[in-house]
């Protein structure tokens, strides 16, 4: 069984949530898609797998098989968005979301990962929702 994804304390700041997302991006950058998959929970509707994470990155833009997510990126016609939005807890425990524009091969892109932030008994859980062009 894979290791349980990381939980953050209920008191986690927006900066700590973005640092968590940066950790996921570092795993994507190293192309360790299994570790990136195990790092978060997942929206079951999306049916994420390590292979699907890889396919989404490799299919983006020109679809080069060598392209990869990078933590650092130079601006293009797009500026990177790393944003946390919070709201009052809803019925399934959602308290916010993270929108994180991914850099591809060292350049900012419009490929965005979205994560739900859920409040639970153990603290905050980050749930990968989608990765798509925004």
Helices and strands as residue ranges (DSSP letters): E 7-8, H 14-29, H 33-39, E 41-42, G 44-46, H 50-59, E 69-70, E 82-86, E 94-104, E 107-120, E 123-133
